[in-house]
Amino acid sequence: MSLHRAQAVLAHFPWLEEWAKPSLTAKMRYLETLRAQAARFVDGEVLVVAAAATALPMPELPHADPAFAVLGGNSRALVGLWRRWQSAGRAALGRVGDAYIPLVRDRARHPQ
């Protein structure tokens, strides 16, 4: 049972708090250990940038800007570059999830 669910159930039966406290404390310590282990695989700055990149709407692209003349006035190329950049953010988020999810599953199967 998740800690959240256990606390929600316990909220209905406040007289059982003292009885449940040792088990919930042990569960909270275990979850904190998992969180600390998972944090070793996550760079917080990369996570924030990747999340922001995926949430940004497409900006007004400067198609007429001389700096983009190398694209030959092709607005599709500029849009494609934006989408590739945004995709890279999504991929970074996926890699964070890929590293984190197996760790949690493994720990759930083999608690210490």
N, C-alpha and C positions, 0 to 999 in steps of 0.2 A: 504494500500500500504506500502511495506517495505521502510525503510529509504534509503536503498541502491538504490532501484528502483526510489524513489522520487528524489534522488540526480542525478541519471543518466538521468532522464527525464529533470530535471532542467538544466542540462549541455547543453542541446540543445536550451534552452531559457534563456540565462543569464540575459536578461532584466527583468525577473520575480523574480530574487533572493530576492530583498527587500520585495516583496509581499509575498513570500513563507517563508521567514526567521522565522517569529513567529511560524508558524505551524511546521517547521522542528526543531526548538529549543524545542518546547513542546514534540515532538516525541523523540528527543534525550534524554531529561530528563527522560521521561517515560521508554525508553529502558535502561538507566543507572540504574534506580530503579529496573527493572527486573533483570539486570545483577548482581547487588549487592545482591538481594534476592537469586538468584540462586547460587551465590558464597558461601553462607552460607552452602549449601549442598555438596560442593565439597572441598575435601582436595587436594590441588594442587600437593603435593608430591605423593600421592597415584595415582592420575591421570597420572602423568609423568611416574611413575614406571609401571603402568598397560599398558600404551601405548607402552612403550619400550619393555615390555615382549611380547606383541603380534606381534611386528615388528621384533624381533630377529630371525635370521635363526638358525636352530638347530646347536649347536656347535659340534666340534669333541669331542665325548664323551669318557671318559677315561675308556674303558671297562676292560683293564688289570690292572688298579690301584688296589692295595691291599685294599684300603679303601672301595671298592665296592664288596669285596669278599662275603659279606653277601648276595648279590644278586645271588650268585652261578654261577657267570660268565655269567649270562643271560643278554645279551645285550638288549633284548626286554623289560626287566624290567626297565633298565636305560632309554631307549627311552620313555617308558610309564611314568616314573617320570617326564621327561622333558616336555612331552605333558600335563600332569596334571598341572604342574607349569605354563606353558604358558596359559592353559585354565583358570586358576585362574585369570590371568591378564585380559583376555577377559571378564570374569564374573564381575570383578571389574569395568571395563568400562561400562558394561551393567547396573550395579546398579547406576552408576553416571547418565547415560542417563535416567534410569527409574525415578530417583528422580527429574531430571531437566525438562524433557519434560512435565509432567502433570502441573508443576508450570507455565510454559510458556503458555500452552494451557488455563489454568484457567484464567490467567491474560489477555489473549487475548479476552476471552469471557466476562470478567467482569473488564474492565479498571476502574481505580480509578480516 
